[in-house]
Amino acid sequence: MYRSIKSAASPGKVDAVAVALFDKTSKLPDAYTATDKAAGGELSAALKRPDFSAAAGSLTTLRPTKGARLVYVLGLGERSSFKHDTLRNALGKLVRAAGGAKVARLDVQLRAGVDGVIDDAALARLAGEALMIANHAFVEFKGAAKKADETPKTLHAHVESKLRKAFAAGLEVGDSVNIARRLAATPPNVASPRFIVSECRRLARQVGLKCSVIDKAKAKQLKLGGLLAVGAAGSAPPAMVVLEHKPARAKGRPVMLVGKAVTFDTGGYSIKPSASMAGMKHDKCGGMAVIGAMHAIARLKLPVHVVGLVPCVENMISTDAYRPDDILTMANGVTVEVTNTDAEGRLILADALAYGTKTYNPAAIVDLATLTGGVVVALGSLCAGCFCGDADLRGRLFDAADDTGERLWHLPLWDEHRDMMKSEHADIVNSGGREAHPIQGAAFLSFFVGPDAPSKMPDLPWAHLDIAGVADVKAANDLYAKGPTGWGVRLLVRAVEQWRA
């Protein structure tokens, strides 16, 4: 894969040209006439061949007799059923094919092919994001057995001048997605809470974010009982990272993003079966998405005050570990009877939500977490579960989901679900059994959003996104390599961009 993808100011002498066509197109769009001529008529000739297809998400490679040595045709399928993900998938195939063919300079000519189904800015942004995301490969820990990569170090991709700004923004956001993926994939013997803190400080310096850290000692002062309990047996102390983007022109109360970062989850004394423990380094994907989103928000210089909270722990077993039957006092004074030490993510999120709402008085909150297996049973790996009682915030998130392809499905959260969490010996339990399992997680968190939350459903606009089914893919597809997807980075960035309105 390429080490980087850059937006080229001019095409220069290109190795390859990429165009897009709908299936069953009988005549080339007029805007491709010059491209076809430069390629010796190869494009128009291809259309006449009976075996030629522009099926949805396909990629056809043509080898013209003159001009660029390769012409790639991205298949869009039927015009009437076009979806943005069709183009994303084709672009994923494109960047991999270009890398394999050692293409260093690529002229991306998509606008003529998609005319009428997507506007220019959205097209350019989508292209930049998709090329960068599909280019990602987690190779940091490849050793002596790694084969030499002969792909050029940089792909210089050219788009026409009117698309260049949005295309460059797409590349930047895609890079921030890949930062989240790299952190999420980093193994637990490296990516301890201490490592996450160090990486946050480094990334914050890169883009001008304010970074502060609530360490174990400060957490004790603030009475963050959930964070301290879950992280008590970890190989590194628990911590909560606070990233803040506060441009001078930002007005009003901040938007707050909160992400669960359990760097490895054994389940604690409610230990997971061995088959379920593999891959638990991905239990930090929600927190890594918040880090990636904050990185992109600062990079794009969005005129919105945004605060990102990332509580970091390692859920392990030792004589210091918390146990079933323990009763914890949380940041807002709510007491929690521990019924399952494998329901740990909600405990650290709860402290972050309670601390964040009290400290920053946010206008709205979105939290992300690989919280429950139940949401995967309910929704599979096609979308995240969304719990949000505020119609305006929910609308913003669903609009952003439509724009980015990071899909959401709204699930209920009622007072009756909060009643399920009541405890005989404390205020609430951290797990009430299997019934309505994903909703229980949201119901638990609702006790920590705002000053009135312990006694009633929060008034503060708040959304809980359970991303357990979408945080990683078990096998490579057109857009993603096997492993973490960085799901949520693009969604959050787009929602914050819309916040200006």
C-alpha positions as CSV (number, residue, x, y, z in Angstrom):
1,M,0.0,0.0,0.0
2,Y,1.0,3.6,-0.4
3,R,2.6,5.4,2.5
4,S,0.7,8.5,1.7
5,I,-1.8,9.8,-0.8
6,K,-1.5,13.5,-1.8
7,S,-3.7,15.8,-3.9
8,A,-1.8,16.9,-7.0
9,A,-2.2,20.4,-8.2
10,S,-1.9,19.4,-11.9
11,P,-2.1,16.0,-13.6
12,G,1.3,16.1,-15.2
13,K,2.3,13.0,-17.0
14,V,0.0,10.4,-15.4
15,D,0.4,6.6,-15.1
16,A,-3.3,6.0,-15.0
17,V,-6.7,7.7,-15.4
18,A,-9.9,6.7,-13.5
19,V,-13.4,7.3,-14.9
20,A,-16.8,6.2,-13.7
21,L,-19.7,4.9,-15.7
22,F,-23.2,3.6,-15.0
23,D,-24.0,0.1,-16.2
24,K,-25.5,-0.3,-19.7
25,T,-24.2,3.1,-20.8
26,S,-24.3,3.1,-24.6
27,K,-22.6,6.4,-25.2
28,L,-19.7,8.0,-23.3
29,P,-20.5,11.2,-21.5
30,D,-19.3,14.2,-23.6
31,A,-16.8,15.2,-20.8
32,Y,-14.9,11.9,-21.4
33,T,-14.4,12.6,-25.1
34,A,-10.9,14.1,-24.7
35,T,-9.9,11.3,-22.3
36,D,-11.1,8.7,-24.8
37,K,-9.2,10.4,-27.6
38,A,-6.0,10.5,-25.5
39,A,-6.4,6.8,-24.8
40,G,-6.7,5.9,-28.5
41,G,-10.5,5.4,-28.3
42,E,-10.1,2.6,-25.8
43,L,-13.0,3.7,-23.7
44,S,-15.6,4.0,-26.5
45,A,-14.4,0.7,-27.9
46,A,-14.9,-1.0,-24.5
47,L,-18.5,0.1,-24.4
48,K,-19.2,-1.8,-27.6
49,R,-17.8,-5.1,-26.4
50,P,-20.5,-7.5,-25.3
51,D,-18.5,-8.6,-22.3
52,F,-18.0,-5.1,-20.9
53,S,-19.9,-4.3,-17.6
54,A,-20.0,-1.4,-15.2
55,A,-21.8,-3.4,-12.5
56,A,-22.1,-1.8,-9.1
57,G,-18.7,-1.6,-7.3
58,S,-16.8,-3.2,-10.2
59,L,-13.4,-2.1,-11.5
60,T,-12.3,-2.7,-15.1
61,T,-8.8,-2.1,-16.2
62,L,-8.1,-1.0,-19.8
63,R,-4.7,-0.9,-21.4
64,P,-4.8,1.7,-24.1
65,T,-2.3,1.8,-27.0
66,K,-1.4,5.5,-26.3
67,G,-1.6,8.0,-23.5
68,A,-1.7,6.8,-19.9
69,R,-0.7,3.1,-19.6
70,L,-3.9,2.2,-17.7
71,V,-7.5,3.4,-17.7
72,Y,-9.6,2.3,-14.8
73,V,-13.4,2.2,-15.2
74,L,-15.3,2.4,-11.9
75,G,-18.7,0.6,-12.2
76,L,-21.6,2.4,-10.7
77,G,-24.4,-0.1,-11.5
78,E,-27.9,1.1,-12.5
79,R,-28.3,4.9,-12.3
80,S,-31.7,4.4,-10.6
81,S,-30.3,2.4,-7.7
82,F,-27.0,4.2,-7.2
83,K,-25.7,4.4,-3.7
84,H,-22.7,6.3,-2.4
85,D,-21.3,3.0,-1.0
86,T,-21.1,1.7,-4.6
87,L,-18.6,4.4,-5.4
88,R,-16.7,3.9,-2.2
89,N,-16.3,0.2,-2.9
90,A,-15.1,0.9,-6.4
91,L,-12.6,3.4,-5.2
92,G,-11.4,0.9,-2.7
93,K,-10.7,-1.5,-5.5
94,L,-9.1,1.3,-7.5
95,V,-6.4,2.2,-4.9
96,R,-5.4,-1.4,-4.4
97,A,-5.2,-2.0,-8.2
98,A,-3.2,1.1,-8.6
99,G,-0.8,0.1,-5.9
100,G,-0.4,-3.3,-7.4
101,A,0.3,-1.7,-10.8
102,K,2.9,0.7,-9.3
103,V,0.9,3.8,-10.3
104,A,2.5,6.9,-8.9
105,R,0.3,9.6,-10.6
106,L,-3.4,9.1,-11.1
107,D,-5.9,11.4,-12.8
108,V,-9.3,10.9,-11.1
109,Q,-12.0,11.9,-13.5
110,L,-15.3,10.9,-11.8
111,R,-17.5,14.0,-12.0
112,A,-18.7,13.4,-15.6
113,G,-19.7,9.8,-14.8
114,V,-21.7,10.6,-11.7
115,D,-23.4,13.8,-12.9
116,G,-26.8,14.2,-11.5
117,V,-26.6,11.7,-8.6
118,I,-24.1,13.4,-6.2
119,D,-23.0,17.0,-5.9
120,D,-19.4,18.0,-6.6
121,A,-18.3,18.7,-3.0
122,A,-19.8,15.4,-1.7
123,L,-18.2,13.5,-4.6
124,A,-14.7,15.0,-3.9
125,R,-15.0,14.5,-0.2
126,L,-16.2,10.9,-0.6
127,A,-13.4,10.1,-3.1
128,G,-10.7,11.5,-0.8
129,E,-12.0,9.6,2.2
130,A,-12.5,6.3,0.4
131,L,-9.0,6.3,-1.3
132,M,-7.3,7.0,2.0
133,I,-9.4,4.4,4.0
134,A,-8.9,1.7,1.4
135,N,-5.2,2.3,1.4
136,H,-4.7,1.5,5.1
137,A,-2.7,-1.5,6.1
138,F,-1.6,-2.2,9.7
139,V,2.0,-3.3,9.2
140,E,3.7,-1.7,12.1
141,F,4.5,-5.0,13.7
142,K,5.5,-6.9,10.6
143,G,9.0,-8.4,11.3
144,A,11.7,-10.3,9.5
145,A,9.2,-12.3,7.5
146,K,7.7,-9.2,5.9
147,K,8.0,-9.1,2.1
148,A,9.4,-6.1,0.4
149,D,6.7,-3.7,-0.8
150,E,7.4,-2.3,-4.2
151,T,4.4,0.0,-4.3
152,P,5.5,3.7,-4.8
153,K,5.7,5.6,-1.5
154,T,3.2,8.2,-2.6
155,L,0.2,8.3,-4.8
156,H,-0.3,11.7,-6.4
157,A,-4.0,11.9,-7.2
158,H,-5.3,14.7,-9.3
159,V,-8.9,16.0,-9.4
160,E,-10.1,19.1,-11.3
161,S,-9.5,22.4,-9.6
162,K,-13.1,23.0,-8.4
163,L,-13.0,19.7,-6.5
164,R,-9.5,20.0,-5.0
165,K,-10.4,21.6,-1.6
166,A,-13.1,19.1,-0.8
167,F,-10.9,16.2,-2.0
168,A,-8.0,17.4,0.2
169,A,-10.4,17.6,3.2
170,G,-11.5,14.0,2.4
171,L,-7.9,12.8,2.4
172,E,-7.4,14.5,5.8
173,V,-10.5,13.0,7.3
174,G,-9.5,9.6,5.9
175,D,-6.1,9.9,7.4
176,S,-7.7,10.6,10.8
177,V,-9.9,7.5,10.4
178,N,-6.7,5.5,9.8
179,I,-5.1,7.0,12.9
180,A,-8.1,5.6,14.9
181,R,-7.7,2.2,13.2
182,R,-3.9,2.1,13.9
183,L,-4.5,2.8,17.6
184,A,-7.3,0.3,17.8
185,A,-5.2,-2.5,16.2
186,T,-2.1,-1.9,18.3
187,P,-1.8,-4.9,20.6
188,P,-2.4,-4.8,24.3
189,N,1.2,-5.4,25.3
190,V,1.9,-2.1,23.7
191,A,-1.3,-0.1,23.8
192,S,-1.8,0.2,27.5
193,P,-3.7,3.2,29.0
194,R,-0.2,4.9,29.4
195,F,0.4,4.4,25.6
196,I,-3.0,5.9,24.7
197,V,-2.2,9.0,26.9
198,S,1.2,9.4,25.2
199,E,-0.3,9.1,21.7
200,C,-3.1,11.6,22.5
201,R,-0.5,14.1,23.6
202,R,1.6,13.6,20.5
203,L,-1.4,13.9,18.2
204,A,-2.7,16.9,20.0
205,R,0.6,18.7,19.5
206,Q,0.3,18.0,15.7
207,V,-3.0,19.7,15.2
208,G,-3.3,22.2,18.0
209,L,-5.7,20.4,20.4
210,K,-5.5,21.1,24.1
211,C,-4.7,17.8,25.9
212,S,-5.1,17.3,29.6
213,V,-5.0,14.0,31.5
214,I,-6.9,12.9,34.6
215,D,-4.4,10.4,36.2
216,K,-5.1,7.9,38.9
217,A,-4.4,10.4,41.7
218,K,-6.7,13.0,40.2
219,A,-9.4,10.4,39.5
220,K,-9.4,9.6,43.3
221,Q,-9.8,13.3,44.1
222,L,-12.7,13.5,41.6
223,K,-14.2,10.2,43.0
224,L,-14.3,8.5,39.6
225,G,-15.2,5.2,41.2
226,G,-16.0,3.4,38.0
227,L,-12.8,4.3,36.2
228,L,-10.7,3.4,39.3
229,A,-12.4,0.1,39.9
230,V,-12.3,-1.3,36.4
231,G,-8.6,-0.2,35.9
232,A,-7.4,-1.3,39.4
233,A,-5.8,-4.6,38.1
234,G,-4.4,-3.2,34.9
235,S,-0.8,-3.3,33.9
236,A,-0.8,0.5,33.7
237,P,-3.0,2.8,35.8
238,P,-6.3,4.0,34.5
239,A,-6.6,7.5,33.1
240,M,-9.0,9.8,31.3
241,V,-7.8,11.9,28.4
242,V,-9.5,15.2,27.7
243,L,-9.0,16.7,24.2
244,E,-10.4,20.2,23.6
245,H,-10.8,22.1,20.3
246,K,-11.8,25.7,21.1
247,P,-11.3,28.1,18.2
248,A,-11.6,31.8,18.9
249,R,-14.7,32.2,16.7
250,A,-16.6,29.3,18.4
251,K,-19.8,30.4,20.1
252,G,-22.0,28.7,22.6
253,R,-21.7,25.6,24.8
254,P,-19.5,22.8,23.5
255,V,-20.4,19.6,21.8
256,M,-19.0,16.7,23.9
257,L,-17.8,13.4,22.5
258,V,-17.1,10.4,24.8
259,G,-15.4,7.2,23.8
260,K,-14.9,3.9,25.7
261,A,-11.2,2.8,25.7
262,V,-10.7,-0.6,27.3
263,T,-7.3,-1.4,26.0
264,F,-7.9,-5.1,26.7
265,D,-10.9,-6.8,28.3
266,T,-10.5,-10.2,29.9
267,G,-14.0,-9.7,31.5
268,G,-12.4,-9.5,34.9
269,Y,-13.6,-12.1,37.4
270,S,-16.6,-12.6,35.2
271,I,-14.0,-13.9,32.8
272,K,-14.7,-14.3,29.1
273,P,-14.3,-17.7,27.4
274,S,-11.0,-18.0,25.6
275,A,-12.7,-17.8,22.2
276,S,-14.3,-14.6,23.1
277,M,-11.2,-13.0,24.5
278,A,-9.3,-12.9,21.2
279,G,-9.8,-9.5,19.6
280,M,-10.5,-7.7,22.8
281,K,-7.9,-5.2,21.9
282,H,-10.7,-3.8,19.8
283,D,-12.7,-2.9,23.0
284,K,-11.0,0.5,22.7
285,C,-12.5,1.3,19.3
286,G,-15.0,3.9,20.7
287,G,-12.3,5.9,22.4
288,M,-10.1,5.7,19.3
289,A,-12.9,7.0,17.2
290,V,-13.2,10.0,19.4
291,I,-9.4,10.6,19.2
292,G,-9.6,10.3,15.4
293,A,-12.6,12.6,15.2
294,M,-11.0,15.3,17.4
295,H,-7.8,15.0,15.3
296,A,-9.9,15.7,12.1
297,I,-12.0,18.4,13.7
298,A,-8.8,20.3,14.7
299,R,-7.2,19.7,11.3
300,L,-10.2,21.0,9.4
301,K,-10.3,24.0,11.8
302,L,-14.1,23.6,12.3
303,P,-15.5,26.7,14.1
304,V,-17.2,24.7,16.9
305,H,-16.1,24.2,20.5
306,V,-15.7,20.4,20.9
307,V,-14.5,18.4,23.9
308,G,-13.5,14.8,23.7
309,L,-13.3,12.5,26.7
310,V,-11.5,9.2,26.5
311,P,-11.5,7.1,29.7
312,C,-8.8,4.4,29.4
313,V,-8.5,1.2,31.4
314,E,-7.3,-2.3,31.2
315,N,-9.8,-4.8,32.6
316,M,-7.7,-7.5,34.2
317,I,-7.6,-9.9,37.2
318,S,-5.5,-9.6,40.3
319,T,-5.9,-9.2,44.0
320,D,-6.6,-5.6,43.3
321,A,-9.4,-6.3,40.8
322,Y,-13.0,-5.3,41.4
323,R,-15.4,-8.2,42.0
324,P,-19.1,-9.1,41.6
325,D,-21.0,-7.8,44.7
326,D,-18.7,-4.7,45.0
327,I,-20.6,-1.4,45.4
328,L,-19.0,1.6,43.7
329,T,-19.6,5.3,44.2
330,M,-19.5,7.1,40.9
331,A,-18.5,10.6,40.0
332,N,-22.0,12.0,40.5
333,G,-22.7,10.1,43.7
334,V,-24.8,7.3,42.2
335,T,-23.9,4.0,43.8
336,V,-23.6,0.9,41.6
337,E,-23.7,-2.7,42.7
338,V,-21.5,-4.8,40.4
339,T,-23.3,-7.9,39.1
340,N,-20.9,-8.5,36.2
341,T,-17.3,-7.3,35.9
342,D,-17.6,-7.9,32.1
343,A,-20.1,-5.0,32.0
344,E,-17.1,-2.7,32.6
345,G,-17.4,-0.2,29.7
346,R,-20.5,1.4,31.0
347,L,-18.7,2.1,34.3
348,I,-15.9,4.1,32.8
349,L,-18.3,5.9,30.4
350,A,-20.6,6.8,33.3
351,D,-17.8,8.6,35.1
352,A,-16.8,10.4,31.9
353,L,-20.3,11.5,31.3
354,A,-20.9,12.7,34.8
355,Y,-17.6,14.5,35.0
356,G,-18.0,16.0,31.5
357,T,-21.5,17.3,32.0
358,K,-20.6,18.9,35.3
359,T,-17.3,20.4,34.0
360,Y,-18.2,21.6,30.5
361,N,-22.0,22.0,30.5
362,P,-22.2,20.8,26.9
363,A,-24.9,21.6,24.5
364,A,-25.1,18.0,23.4
365,I,-23.2,14.7,24.0
366,V,-22.5,11.7,21.8
367,D,-20.8,8.7,23.3
368,L,-19.5,5.7,21.4
369,A,-18.7,2.3,22.8
370,T,-18.3,-1.4,21.8
371,L,-20.7,-1.9,24.7
372,T,-22.8,-5.1,24.2
373,G,-22.9,-8.3,22.3
374,G,-26.6,-7.9,22.3
375,V,-26.5,-5.1,19.8
376,V,-24.7,-7.4,17.4
377,V,-27.3,-10.1,17.8
378,A,-30.0,-7.5,17.2
379,L,-28.5,-5.5,14.3
380,G,-25.6,-7.6,13.0
381,S,-22.6,-5.7,11.5
382,L,-24.5,-3.4,9.1
383,C,-25.2,-0.5,11.5
384,A,-24.7,0.8,15.0
385,G,-27.5,1.0,17.6
386,C,-28.5,4.6,18.4
387,F,-30.2,5.6,21.6
388,C,-31.3,9.2,21.5
389,G,-34.4,10.9,22.9
390,D,-33.7,14.3,21.5
391,A,-35.1,14.7,18.0
392,D,-32.8,17.5,16.8
393,L,-29.6,15.6,17.8
394,R,-30.9,12.4,16.4
395,G,-31.7,14.1,13.1
396,R,-28.2,15.6,12.9
397,L,-26.6,12.2,13.5
398,F,-28.9,10.4,11.0
399,D,-28.1,13.1,8.4
400,A,-24.4,12.5,9.0
401,A,-24.9,8.8,8.8
402,D,-26.6,9.2,5.4
403,D,-23.6,11.3,4.2
404,T,-20.9,9.0,5.4
405,G,-22.5,5.5,5.0
406,E,-21.9,4.9,8.7
407,R,-25.4,3.7,9.3
408,L,-27.5,4.0,12.5
409,W,-30.7,2.3,13.7
410,H,-32.7,4.0,16.4
411,L,-33.6,1.8,19.4
412,P,-35.9,2.7,22.3
413,L,-34.9,3.9,25.8
414,W,-37.8,4.3,28.2
415,D,-38.3,4.8,31.9
416,E,-39.2,1.2,32.2
417,H,-35.7,0.3,31.0
418,R,-34.2,2.5,33.8
419,D,-36.3,0.5,36.3
420,M,-34.6,-2.7,35.1
421,M,-31.3,-1.3,36.5
422,K,-32.5,-0.7,40.1
423,S,-30.6,-2.5,42.9
424,E,-31.7,-3.8,46.3
425,H,-28.5,-2.7,48.0
426,A,-27.3,0.2,45.9
427,D,-28.9,2.7,43.6
428,I,-28.5,0.6,40.4
429,V,-26.8,-2.5,39.1
430,N,-24.3,-2.5,36.2
431,S,-26.1,-5.4,34.5
432,G,-29.6,-6.7,34.9
433,G,-29.4,-9.9,32.9
434,R,-29.9,-10.7,29.2
435,E,-33.3,-9.2,28.7
436,A,-33.1,-6.0,26.5
437,H,-29.4,-6.3,26.9
438,P,-28.3,-3.4,24.5
439,I,-30.9,-1.1,26.0
440,Q,-29.7,-1.9,29.5
441,G,-26.4,-0.3,28.6
442,A,-28.0,2.9,27.5
443,A,-30.4,2.8,30.5
444,F,-27.4,2.6,32.8
445,L,-25.6,5.5,31.2
446,S,-28.7,7.6,31.4
447,F,-28.2,7.9,35.2
448,F,-25.0,10.0,34.5
449,V,-26.0,12.5,31.9
450,G,-26.6,15.9,33.7
451,P,-27.4,16.9,37.2
452,D,-31.0,15.5,37.2
453,A,-30.1,12.2,35.6
454,P,-30.1,10.1,38.8
455,S,-33.8,10.9,39.3
456,K,-35.2,11.2,35.8
457,M,-34.4,10.6,32.1
458,P,-31.8,13.2,31.0
459,D,-33.1,16.5,29.5
460,L,-29.7,17.2,28.0
461,P,-29.4,16.2,24.3
462,W,-27.5,13.0,24.4
463,A,-26.9,10.0,22.1
464,H,-25.4,6.7,22.9
465,L,-24.0,4.7,20.0
466,D,-23.3,1.1,20.5
467,I,-20.8,0.2,17.9
468,A,-19.9,-3.4,18.8
469,G,-21.1,-4.7,15.5
470,V,-19.3,-2.2,13.2
471,A,-16.1,-1.4,15.0
472,D,-14.1,-4.0,13.0
473,V,-14.5,-6.4,10.1
474,K,-13.6,-10.1,10.4
475,A,-12.6,-10.3,6.7
476,A,-11.3,-7.8,4.3
477,N,-13.8,-6.1,1.9
478,D,-13.6,-3.6,-0.9
479,L,-13.1,-0.6,1.5
480,Y,-11.6,-2.1,4.7
481,A,-8.7,-4.4,5.5
482,K,-9.5,-7.0,8.1
483,G,-9.5,-5.4,11.6
484,P,-10.7,-2.0,13.0
485,T,-12.8,0.3,10.7
486,G,-12.4,3.6,12.5
487,W,-16.2,3.6,12.5
488,G,-17.6,6.9,13.9
489,V,-14.8,9.2,13.0
490,R,-16.5,10.4,9.7
491,L,-19.9,10.4,11.4
492,L,-18.8,12.6,14.2
493,V,-16.8,15.0,12.0
494,R,-19.8,15.4,9.7
495,A,-22.2,16.0,12.6
496,V,-19.9,18.7,14.0
497,E,-19.6,20.3,10.6
498,Q,-23.4,20.5,10.4
499,W,-23.5,22.0,13.9
500,R,-22.5,25.4,12.5
501,A,-26.0,25.6,11.0
